[in-house]
Amino acid sequence: MAYIRTHNTTQKRRGKAAKRYEVCWREPATNPATGLPIPGKTRTRQESYPTREAAEARRDELNAAKHTGGTTALADQRKAGAQTFGYYAAAWLAAQRVKVASGRLKADTVDGYGKRLAVYALPEFGGMAIGAITPTLCERYLARLAGRGLTPATLKHHWSVLRAVFGYAVRHKAIPANPVDGVDFSANGAQRRNRRHHPLTAEQVGAVAATIGTRYPVYELLTLFAAYTGLRAEELAGLEVQDLVFTPGPAGVPRARVDVRRAKKRRGGEWLSDTLKSAKSSRNVPLPSWLAVRMADYLNNHPAANTAEAPLWPNRALGGARRRGCLAVAPLDYSEPCDMGAFYKNLFRPALEVNGLPASRPATADAPATQGVRLHDLRHTFATLQLSAGVHFMQVSKWLGHSTFTLTLDVYGDYIPEQDGGALNTLPEPAPPPQTSPAAVAGNVVPLRRVGSPG
């Protein structure tokens, strides 16, 4: 049974020695190596409290635990609950990296989890004991996130990561329940704002590409290639010379397809190959004949055309310093893939603005975020151009590498305007009911007899 011992301290309270209340109890001793109880051995444990009320509450809790799960588990849970949120966040991230090693999760996904925790959750809860974080604190945290003007999708991502960390703590017996579950988050989706896509017209693609081509003809072709194949940014970076396959066509015009087999992304200053987004992302996409001709000419001048694993699209080497107010053309580095993020920032976005198109920009201290054209909108451009040209949505879905046909319909169903070839509503007007003459109606009338009348 747990009991309370009282000790006088050297501190004074109202002229008297302040007391310290110590809750003591005995429990089975365990082997540190195995965690198993040692038969016939016990150990004494104690916890200190500043008030008798707190000590008595703890004593009663321990005595009740004698009849349930035992005092050892209760004390260990209390100790685990005293660990900080930051401790469990780090442990949860480490568990996610194990999934990366086993191929169940992408490294980029775990990196995104870490960034979300570092931006908001860790500054808010990082130093707090995880057992002290209540649903009320989580609700206030959610309100502060919403007040920052985050999009509903971004808000959901941050909230999901927070929930996952608390869920990890629940599974490891640090807290009895997930405090996030006590917050009504569903109401935050009532005014959900989906990110608006900005597919370009063929004329706009040509204008933007031509602007880029005044300094970098290679990246002019890259812009056209992205808009007319629909590849994701990481897939474009992952392309190698061997992924462009040519076959003979009619009248000597080459046919070509691009085989999408990998993604690449720079991580820690090093380019690493990564798995594709889904199993169906591994696909073959045919090129229009005019683009096949231009790609054939491009490969004829590619410095590493005879190296199968060489990057298809080169990166810009260090350079491009300003000279008398103008950007110098940086040399091209064919030994590493094109950094698509830098391509958007330094070439694609300025070309959009030159042509009067809105460019997407993140929020700054002086200006809110601008939801304009992103690099990913070249993928949307490919989809809408194909659908508007009458290509069946299932075929477009395969070229895009979507996991389901339904996803293609959900994303692009509204991007087939009637004037660009979208379907018209041609349901006929319902036929009017057949007309009958008054005489025919009169002939159908049967006179009724009154009850009790003769006849």
C-alpha positions in Angstrom: 0.0 0.0 0.0 1.1 3.5 -0.7 1.6 5.9 2.2 2.7 9.5 2.9 5.8 10.6 4.8 6.1 14.3 5.8 9.5 16.1 5.9 10.3 19.6 7.1 12.4 21.6 4.6 14.7 24.5 5.2 12.3 26.9 3.5 9.9 29.0 5.5 6.3 29.6 4.8 4.4 32.1 7.1 7.2 31.9 9.6 7.1 28.1 9.8 9.1 25.4 8.2 7.6 24.4 4.9 6.7 20.7 4.6 7.4 18.3 1.8 5.0 15.3 1.3 6.5 12.1 0.0 4.4 9.3 -1.4 6.1 6.0 -0.9 5.2 2.5 -2.2 6.8 -0.8 -3.0 6.6 -2.6 -6.3 8.2 -5.7 -7.9 11.8 -5.2 -8.9 12.5 -5.7 -12.6 15.6 -6.8 -14.5 17.0 -3.7 -16.4 18.1 -5.8 -19.3 14.9 -7.7 -19.9 12.2 -5.6 -18.1 10.9 -8.8 -16.5 10.1 -8.9 -12.8 12.6 -10.6 -10.5 10.9 -13.3 -8.4 10.8 -12.5 -4.7 12.3 -9.0 -5.0 10.7 -5.6 -4.5 11.9 -2.0 -4.6 10.8 1.2 -2.9 9.8 4.2 -4.9 8.8 7.6 -3.9 7.5 10.9 -5.3 7.5 14.3 -3.7 4.6 16.8 -3.7 4.4 20.4 -2.2 0.9 20.0 -0.8 -0.8 17.2 1.2 -3.8 17.3 -1.1 -1.7 16.4 -4.2 0.1 13.7 -2.2 -3.1 12.2 -1.0 -4.5 12.2 -4.6 -1.4 10.4 -5.8 -1.5 7.9 -2.9 -5.2 7.0 -3.7 -4.3 6.6 -7.4 -1.5 4.2 -6.6 -3.6 2.2 -4.2 -6.3 1.9 -6.8 -3.8 0.7 -9.3 -2.9 -2.2 -7.0 -6.2 -3.7 -8.1 -5.8 -2.9 -11.9 -2.7 -2.5 -13.9 -0.2 -2.3 -11.0 1.8 0.7 -9.7 4.8 0.1 -11.9 2.9 0.8 -15.1 1.3 3.8 -13.5 4.6 5.3 -12.3 6.2 4.6 -15.7 3.3 6.3 -17.5 3.7 9.3 -15.3 7.4 9.4 -16.1 6.7 9.0 -19.8 4.2 11.8 -19.6 6.8 14.1 -18.2 8.9 13.8 -21.4 8.5 16.8 -23.7 6.5 17.0 -26.9 9.8 17.6 -28.7 11.1 14.2 -27.4 8.1 12.4 -28.9 8.2 14.4 -32.1 11.8 13.3 -32.7 10.9 9.7 -31.8 8.0 9.7 -34.2 10.1 11.1 -37.0 12.7 8.4 -36.4 9.9 5.8 -36.7 8.8 7.3 -40.0 12.4 7.1 -41.3 12.3 3.4 -40.6 9.4 3.2 -43.0 11.5 5.0 -45.6 14.2 2.4 -45.3 11.7 -0.3 -45.8 10.1 1.4 -48.8 6.8 2.1 -47.2 7.2 5.9 -47.2 9.0 8.4 -49.4 11.9 10.4 -47.9 10.3 13.6 -49.2 7.2 12.9 -47.2 9.2 12.5 -43.9 11.2 15.7 -44.7 7.8 17.5 -45.1 6.7 16.2 -41.7 9.9 17.5 -40.1 9.5 20.9 -41.7 5.9 21.2 -40.5 6.8 20.4 -37.0 9.7 22.8 -37.0 7.6 25.7 -38.3 4.7 25.7 -35.8 4.3 22.7 -33.5 7.7 22.6 -31.9 7.9 26.4 -31.2 4.4 26.0 -29.6 4.7 22.7 -27.7 8.4 21.6 -28.0 9.4 22.2 -24.4 6.1 21.2 -22.7 5.6 17.9 -21.0 3.4 15.9 -23.4 1.1 14.9 -20.5 0.4 18.6 -19.8 -0.9 19.4 -23.3 -4.7 19.6 -23.1 -7.4 19.8 -25.8 -7.8 23.4 -24.8 -4.2 24.2 -25.6 -4.5 22.3 -28.9 -7.7 24.3 -29.8 -5.9 27.6 -29.1 -3.0 26.4 -31.3 -5.4 25.6 -34.1 -7.0 29.1 -33.8 -3.5 30.7 -34.1 -2.7 28.6 -37.2 -6.0 29.6 -38.8 -5.3 33.3 -38.0 -2.0 33.1 -40.0 -4.0 32.8 -43.2 -3.0 29.3 -44.0 -4.9 27.6 -46.7 -7.3 24.8 -45.5 -5.0 22.2 -47.1 -1.9 23.5 -45.4 -3.8 23.8 -42.1 -4.9 20.2 -42.4 -1.3 19.0 -43.1 0.0 20.7 -39.9 -2.9 19.4 -37.8 -2.5 15.8 -39.1 1.2 15.8 -38.1 0.4 17.1 -34.7 -2.3 14.3 -34.3 0.3 11.7 -35.4 2.8 12.7 -32.8 0.2 12.6 -30.0 -1.0 9.2 -31.4 2.6 7.9 -31.1 2.7 9.1 -27.5 -0.6 7.3 -26.8 0.7 4.0 -28.3 3.8 4.3 -26.0 1.6 4.8 -22.9 2.8 8.4 -22.3 -0.7 9.8 -22.3 -4.1 8.1 -22.0 -5.8 9.8 -24.9 -5.0 12.0 -27.9 -5.8 15.6 -26.9 -6.2 16.5 -30.6 -9.3 14.2 -30.7 -11.0 16.6 -28.3 -10.9 19.5 -30.8 -13.6 19.9 -33.5 -11.5 20.3 -36.6 -14.2 19.3 -39.0 -15.7 22.8 -38.9 -12.5 24.2 -40.4 -13.3 22.5 -43.7 -16.7 24.2 -44.1 -15.1 27.1 -46.1 -12.6 24.9 -47.9 -10.8 26.7 -50.7 -9.2 24.5 -53.3 -6.1 25.8 -54.9 -7.0 27.3 -58.3 -5.3 25.7 -61.2 -3.9 28.0 -64.0 -3.6 25.9 -67.2 -2.1 27.9 -70.0 -3.2 28.1 -73.6 -1.0 26.8 -76.4 -0.3 30.4 -77.3 0.7 31.3 -73.8 3.0 28.3 -73.5 4.7 29.3 -76.7 5.1 32.9 -75.6 6.6 32.0 -72.2 8.9 29.4 -73.8 10.1 32.0 -76.4 10.9 34.5 -73.6 13.0 31.9 -71.8 14.6 30.9 -75.1 16.1 34.4 -75.6 18.8 33.4 -73.0 18.5 29.6 -72.8 17.2 27.7 -75.9 17.6 24.5 -74.0 15.1 25.6 -71.4 12.8 26.9 -74.0 12.6 23.3 -75.2 12.2 22.1 -71.6 9.2 24.3 -71.2 7.6 23.0 -74.3 8.5 19.4 -73.3 6.9 19.8 -69.8 3.7 21.3 -71.2 3.3 18.6 -73.9 4.1 15.6 -71.8 2.5 16.5 -68.4 5.4 15.2 -66.3 5.8 16.2 -62.7 8.8 18.4 -61.7 10.7 15.5 -60.0 10.0 13.3 -63.0 11.5 15.9 -65.3 14.6 16.1 -63.1 14.8 12.3 -63.1 14.8 11.9 -66.9 17.9 10.4 -68.5 19.0 10.2 -72.1 18.0 6.5 -72.2 14.4 7.5 -71.3 13.8 9.1 -74.7 12.9 6.3 -77.2 12.6 6.9 -80.9 10.9 4.7 -83.5 10.6 5.2 -87.3 7.5 7.1 -88.4 5.8 7.7 -91.8 7.7 9.7 -94.4 10.8 9.6 -92.3 9.3 11.7 -89.5 10.5 10.2 -86.1 8.2 9.1 -83.4 9.2 9.3 -79.8 8.0 8.5 -76.4 9.4 9.3 -72.9 9.6 6.4 -70.4 8.9 7.7 -66.9 10.8 5.4 -64.5 12.2 7.5 -61.7 12.2 10.8 -59.9 15.2 12.8 -58.7 15.5 15.5 -56.1 18.4 17.3 -54.5 18.8 16.4 -50.8 21.7 17.7 -48.7 23.5 19.0 -51.8 23.4 15.6 -53.5 21.1 14.4 -56.3 19.3 11.2 -55.3 16.9 8.9 -57.3 13.6 8.4 -55.6 10.6 6.2 -56.3 7.7 7.6 -58.3 4.5 8.9 -56.6 2.6 5.7 -57.2 2.8 2.4 -59.1 0.8 3.9 -62.0 3.3 6.8 -62.3 5.6 4.5 -64.1 4.4 5.0 -67.7 5.2 5.8 -71.3 4.0 9.2 -72.8 4.1 9.7 -76.6 5.4 13.0 -77.9 3.7 15.0 -80.7 5.6 14.6 -84.0 6.8 18.2 -84.0 8.3 17.8 -80.5 9.9 14.5 -81.5 11.7 16.2 -84.3 12.9 18.9 -82.0 14.0 16.4 -79.4 15.9 14.5 -82.0 17.8 17.6 -83.0 18.4 18.3 -79.3 20.0 14.9 -78.7 22.2 15.4 -81.8 23.8 18.3 -79.9 23.6 16.8 -76.4 27.2 16.5 -75.1 26.4 13.3 -73.2 24.0 11.8 -75.8 26.0 8.5 -75.9 25.8 8.1 -72.1 22.5 6.3 -71.3 22.3 7.5 -67.7 23.3 11.1 -68.3 20.6 13.7 -67.3 18.4 14.6 -70.2 18.0 18.2 -69.0 21.1 20.0 -67.7 21.4 22.2 -64.7 22.8 25.7 -64.7 26.3 25.9 -63.3 27.2 28.7 -60.9 27.1 32.0 -62.7 24.6 34.5 -64.0 25.9 37.4 -62.1 24.4 40.8 -63.0 26.4 42.8 -65.6 25.3 46.4 -66.1 21.8 45.5 -65.0 21.4 42.4 -67.1 21.6 38.8 -66.1 24.5 36.9 -67.7 23.9 33.5 -69.2 25.2 30.9 -66.9 27.0 27.9 -68.4 25.1 24.6 -68.5 26.2 21.6 -66.5 25.2 18.3 -68.2 26.5 16.2 -65.3 23.5 16.8 -63.0 19.8 17.2 -63.5 18.0 20.5 -63.9 16.9 22.0 -60.6 13.3 22.6 -61.3 12.8 24.8 -58.3 15.6 27.1 -59.4 14.3 26.9 -63.0 10.9 28.2 -61.9 12.4 31.0 -59.7 15.0 32.3 -62.1 13.5 31.6 -65.5 9.9 30.5 -65.6 8.4 33.0 -63.2 10.1 36.0 -64.8 9.0 34.8 -68.2 5.4 34.6 -66.9 5.5 38.2 -65.7 7.0 39.5 -68.9 4.0 38.0 -70.7 1.5 39.5 -68.3 0.6 36.2 -66.6 0.3 36.0 -62.8 3.1 34.1 -61.1 2.8 32.2 -57.9 4.7 33.7 -55.0 5.0 32.7 -51.3 3.9 35.1 -48.6 6.4 37.5 -47.2 6.5 40.0 -44.3 5.4 42.7 -46.7 3.0 40.9 -49.0 0.5 38.0 -48.9 0.9 34.9 -51.0 0.0 35.1 -54.6 -1.8 32.0 -56.1 -0.7 32.4 -59.7 0.8 30.1 -62.3 3.1 27.4 -60.9 5.5 25.1 -62.6 2.9 22.3 -61.9 0.4 24.2 -64.0 2.3 23.0 -67.1 1.1 19.5 -66.1 -2.5 20.9 -65.9 -1.9 22.5 -69.3 -1.1 19.2 -70.8 -4.3 17.6 -69.4 -6.6 20.4 -70.4 -5.2 20.6 -73.9 -5.6 16.9 -74.4 -9.1 16.8 -73.0 -10.2 19.8 -75.1 -8.8 18.1 -78.2 -11.2 15.2 -77.6 -8.8 12.6 -76.1 -10.6 10.2 -73.8 -10.1 11.0 -70.2 -8.9 7.4 -69.4 -6.1 7.8 -71.9 -5.1 11.2 -70.4 -5.2 9.7 -67.0 -2.7 7.0 -68.0 -0.4 9.6 -69.6 -0.6 11.7 -66.4 0.2 8.6 -64.2 -2.9 9.2 -62.0 -3.6 6.4 -59.5 -7.3 6.3 -60.5 -9.4 7.5 -63.4 -11.7 9.2 -60.8 -8.9 11.4 -59.8 -8.6 12.7 -63.4 -12.3 13.5 -63.5 -12.2 15.2 -60.1 -9.3 17.5 -61.0 -10.0 18.2 -64.7 -13.8 17.8 -65.1 -14.4 21.6 -65.0 -11.6 22.4 -67.5 -13.4 21.4 -70.7 -15.3 24.5 -71.7 -17.9 24.2 -74.4 -16.1 26.5 -76.8 -13.0 24.3 -76.6 -14.7 21.1 -77.3 -16.5 20.2 -74.1 -19.7 18.2 -74.2 -22.9 20.0 -74.8 -26.1 19.2 -72.9 -28.2 17.8 -75.8 -31.0 16.1 -73.8 -34.3 16.5 -75.8 -37.3 18.2 -74.5 -39.9 15.7 -73.2 -42.7 15.0 -75.6 -46.1 16.7 -74.8 -48.9 14.5 -73.6 -51.3 13.2 -76.4 -54.2 15.6 -77.1 -57.8 14.3 -76.8 -61.0 15.9 -78.2 -63.8 17.2 -75.9 -66.3 14.7 -77.5 -64.1 11.8 -76.6 -63.8 13.0 -73.1 -67.6 13.4 -72.8 -68.0 9.9 -74.2 -65.9 8.5 -71.5 -68.1 10.0 -68.7 -70.1 7.3 -66.9 -73.2 8.8 -65.1 -73.5 7.8 -61.4 -76.7 6.7 -59.9 -77.9 7.9 -56.5 -78.3 5.4 -53.8 -82.0 4.4 -53.6 -82.9 5.8 -57.0 -85.1 3.6 -59.2 -83.6 1.7 -62.0 
